């Protein structure tokens, strides 16, 4: 086994050991990623990856054309659109049993949907969207914050929104809270066609190029005959927001070859789309295989 192979084997073992020990305490898990996207934690930035566990205080960022799905420990899903900045704060020692905390949407679009089978689970969640704070009950809502202000669309359930000392209660489905920057907020009716376009900003559809933890297809970003070149490509991809892995393989006649790959794509189409995005952002010429 090459030196790099031994290093990655050791890291894989430590990763599995650590994940097992903290699984019960993870505030959320990354369900799917349409790269590029990153996680910032304690001054260290790594690419967001499907299956990654999130801790309180983590900040997630998505790049152009990106999406991410997060599953909170208590069963609710958060969807993030492109150009998003999002952080999760949990005060729960056992978040899978009782989630108490706040979700901060610092920029971009999101959707929060309570798990259908877990509506009765105890939770105390506030969602901060720009200058507005949302107190939620079992619900489905979509929101966005940008330089123009905040918008929160209620699809199901009830919410209480506080902004600038004013509180607004919403319990009528398909309505939205419109809060332009520097202006008074109003509640308006939401046209289904308008919402369909809003929802597409956070949805991941088949063929969008997202990676999931159980996807069988992979993208080979590049290959190298020496460890240093492989690690340089690995670093380049991860800085660009792609969760690359180095896969050593022994070649006939002796020696080692190193493939730098992106894994987890559910179909050839998803892998091809991801490869095209990677080529656009990095200039590489990736290939697709199962």
N, C-alpha and C positions, 0 to 999 in steps of 0.2 A: 504494500500500500504506500502511495506517495506521501510526502509530508503534508501536502494540502489535503489529501484524502483523510489523513488522521485527524487534522484540525477540524474538518467539517464533521467527521464522525463524532468527535468529542463534543462539539457545539450542539449537534443534534441530540445527543444523550442528555446534556445539561438542560437543553430547551424542554425536552419531554419531562424531565424530572421537575423542573421549575413549574411548568404548566400544570402538572398534576397537583403540586402543593398549593397553588393559588387559585385553582379553578373555581372553588366555592366562593372566593372573595372577589372575583372579577366583576366589575361594574357593568361591563358590556363586552360583546365580541363582534368583530368585523365579519359580516356575512358575505358581502360581495364588494369587489372594487373594480371600477372602470378607471384605470390609471390615466394620467399621473395623479398621485395623492400621497400625502405624508402624515406622519405622526410626530409631534414634538413632545418630548418628555425630559424634564430636568436638563434642558439645554442640549439635548441630543435629538437629532432628526433622523428618522428612518422612513422608508417607503411604507405606505399602508398596504397590508396584505390580508387576504381572506383567511379567517381563522385566528387572527391576532386578537389577544385579550387586551382590554383597555382598563386603565386605572383612573381613579379620581385625579383630576388635574391635567389629564392628557388633552392636547390641542390637536385637532385634525384639520388638515387643509387639502382642498381639492383644486386641481389645475384646470386648464381649458378643456372643455368637453368631458370632464370627469364626473363620476358619480360614486357614491358609497352607500351601502346598507349596513346599519348597525343593529344588533339585537341586544336590548337591555336585559340584564339578568332576570328581571321579573316578567319578560315576555313581550314587551312593547318593541316596535321597530321604528327606527329613525332612518329616513332617507335624506341624503345630502346631494345637492346639485353642484354644478361647476362653480369655481370661484368661491367656495364656501370656507368659512373658518368657524369651527365648532369646538366647544369644550364641554366635558362632563365632570360634574362634581357630585360625589356621593358621600354621605355621612353614615352609610349603612355598613355594619360589619358582615351582615349576611344579606346582600342585595337581592339574592334570588328569592328570599322569603319576604322581605319588606324593603322596598326601595325608597330611600329618602334622599333627596338631593335636588340639583338644578342642572338644566341643560342650557348652555349659552350659545345662541346663534349670533356670532359676531359679524358675519357677512354671508350673503348668498341665500339660497332657498333651501327649505327643509320640509319634510313631512313626518308627522308623529302619528302612529297608529297603535292603539292599545291592543294587546293580544286578545283575540276573540274569546279564548277559553280561560282567560285570567282576569276578567274584569273585576272580580270580587277580591283579588289579591290586594292587600294593604299597600298603599303607595302615597307618598307625599312629594309630588314633583312640581317644580316650577320651571317654566321655559322662558328664558329671557331672549327677546328678539329685538336687538337694537335698544331703543329706549322704552320698550314695552315689556311688561312681565305678565305671563299667562299662568293662571292657576287652573289646572285641568282636573277633570274627572274622567271616567271611561269615555274615550273620545277618539276622533279622527280629525286631524287638522293639518293645514298646509300654511306655510308662512315664508316671508322673505324680508330681508332688510338690505338696503343699499343707500346710496347717497340721496335718494329721493324720499326716503322714509320707510315705514313699515306697513306690511299688509299681512293679515291673518285671516285665512278662510276656514270656516267651521263646516265640516262635512257630517259630523255625527257627535252627539253628546252635548256637553255644556262647558263653557270656559268663562273665566273672569279675567279681564285684561285691565291692567293698571298702567297708566302712562301720564307723567306730569302731574301726579296727585289725583287724577281722575280715573274712576273705575267704571268699566262697562261690562255688563253681563250679557252673554250671548248663549241662546239655547235653541235657536232656529237653524236647522240644517240648511246648507247652501246659501249662507250669508257670509259677508266678509267685512273685516274691520280695516278701514282705509285710513292711514295716519301719515299724511304727507309731512315732510320735514318742516317744522315751524308752524304747522297749522293744526286746527282742531280735528280730532278723529271723528269719523262717521261710520255707521254700519249700513251696508248696502246689500241688495240681493245679488247673488252670484249666478251668472249665466252658465249652464252646463258646458257649453262649447268653450267658453273662456276658461273654465276650470280644467277642461281636458288639455288645453295648451299649457296651463300652469303645471299640471301634474307631470307632463312630459319632461319638465325641467329637472325633476328628481327621480323619475322612473328609470329603471334598467330593463330593457326589453331583450328578448333573444336576438342575437346578431349585433348587439351594441358593443361587444368586445370586452365584457366584464369577466373577471376571474372569480371562481368560487373554490372552496376548499376541496371539493370532490370532483372537479373537472378533470377529464382524462387527456385533453389536448394540451400541447405546449408550443411555445414559440422559442426557437433557438436564435438568440440575438447575435451570436457570434461564437467562434471557436478559436482556441490558441494551443500552441504546442508547448508553452511554458507557463508556469504558475503566475509569474509576475504580470504577463500580458493579460491572463484571464482575470486576475484581481483588478487590474486597471479598468477593464471593460465592466466588471462587476460594480466597481465604485461609480463609474460614469452613469450606469443605468439607475442605480439606487439614488444618486443625487438628482436624477431627472424624474424621480417619483415612481419607478418601476421596481417591484419586489423581485429582483433577480436572484438566482441561485447558481452556484458553480457545481457542475457535475463532472468529476474526473472519470475517465474510462481508460482501461489498459488497451494498448494497441498491439496488433500482431507484430511479433519480432522484438517486443520489449519497449518500454517507455510508456508515457502517459499523454493523453490528449484531454483538453478541458473545454467543455461546452458551457456557455453562459445562457441560462434559459429562464423563461417566464412560464409558470405552470398554472393549472386550474381552470382551463377553458372548457366549457361544456360541449362545444361543437367546433368543427373546422371553420365555420363561418365566424364564430366569435374569435378564434385564434387569428384568422386572416385579418379581421378588423383591428385587433390589437397590434398585429405586426405592422399594418399600414400606419397606425398612429405612432408607433415606436419609430418607424422610418422617418415620418414627418418631423418628429421632435428631436431626433438624434442624428439623422443622416445615415444610420446603419441599414443593412440589407438583411433583415431577419428571414428565417424560414419557419415553416409550420410542419409539425409531425405529431403523431399520436404515440 
